[in-house]
Amino acid sequence: MKKKISILKSVLLLACIISLFSLPMMVYGASSTQKSLPKINEFNVSEKNVSIGDTVILTWDVEDATSIKILGLEKEEEDKLPLSGSLEAWPMATTTYVLIATGEGGTSSSSVTVNVDKVGDVSIDSFNVSAEKVLLGDTVNLSWKTSNASMVTILGLEKEEEDQLPLCGSIEAWPMATTTYIIQATGYNGEVVSKAITVNIVDCLPAVINSFTVSSEEIYEGNTVTLEWDVTDAVSVKINDTEVDSSGAMDVTPVETTTYVLSATAADGQVVSESITVTVISGPRIISFDASATTVSKGKLVTLTWTTENATECVILTDDGIKLPNRPINGQISVTPNKTRTYTLVAYNDNQITDQKSITITVK
């Protein structure tokens, strides 16, 4: 009997020991919960295909995270990134940006790739100056355009520009002596190209013909055209041998093909000139209009013969209303007048300018 009581006590003691070990585990299991993984609702880029030098905007929205970071950025962000936001990126080559979101439940990630097309080499498309000769104290305007450049500098400016020059733009300069301005464009790969322009300081500005035009460079004989011109920094302006104002207009009626020369003389005697030629298309002209006889008997055959120049069509008219159209520009025709009659040859050109000659055939 004592042995049975001893065994029972041992079983109860073992049960108590097992209960003591199981209780904390049950309490722990009841108090702990499964934490959620961070959820990335959005991770997008404004453009997935860009040219080198372009910028893109990355946007994201994350839940259940304590922090995020984006791999692939050109520089580390100094401030902690928000769970929802956007930022600008400058991919210099095809880049995959990876968003990593970390929370109590673990780590989640998402990625987006931006394809970068490396356009051609850096180039300076234009580099111009408003005037290559100026008086001391005058200003000039420098303007330029570049392609595929990451940075532009201009050497020769009177002072360093505090702000970086635009890749295409203009700037005012004050040359205090003859100056060569050199523009340098740096490409994304480090290549540097340059162009130069020299501005000369002079004691006297040269005369400049800004424009010299004519309303038409080809006219028919007898028509009028208008010459127009504009000249600066000249003490004397002439068209051929006629003195004119620095700017103006003038009507001319050339009787033959004529070249008009505009000449401008500067204070130092230097002359610049431009010319315009006006071609005059002569009107039709009857070279000859003859008859085989001018006095004939009634019913006698008479041959009319003619030649012209600058004509496109001829017509023969009579004083009593007969019309013989569509005659060749050079030709002949036989007629048998039954009474005294006057024949008139009219020559036309495309502009309907005419010339005419008449012959009278007297019938006895």
TABEL-V256234 format. One line per field, one symbol per residue. ss: DSSP state (H for helix, E for strand, - for the rest). A space follows every 50 residues. Layout:
ss=???
This chain:
ss=-HHHHHHHHHHHHHHHHHHHHHHHHHHHHHH-------EEEEEEE---EE E----EEEEEEEE---EEEEE------------EEEEEE-----EEEEEE EEE--EEEEEEEEEEEE-----EEEEEEE---EE-----EEEEEEEE-EE EEEEE-------------EEEEE-----EEEEEEEEE----EEEEEEEEE E------EEEEEEE---EEE----EEEEEEEE---EEEE--EE---EEEE EE-----EEEEEEEE-----EEEEEEEEEEE---EEEEEEE---EE---- -EEEEEEEE---EEEEEE----EEEEE---EEEEE-----EEEEEEEE-- ---EEEEEEEEEE-
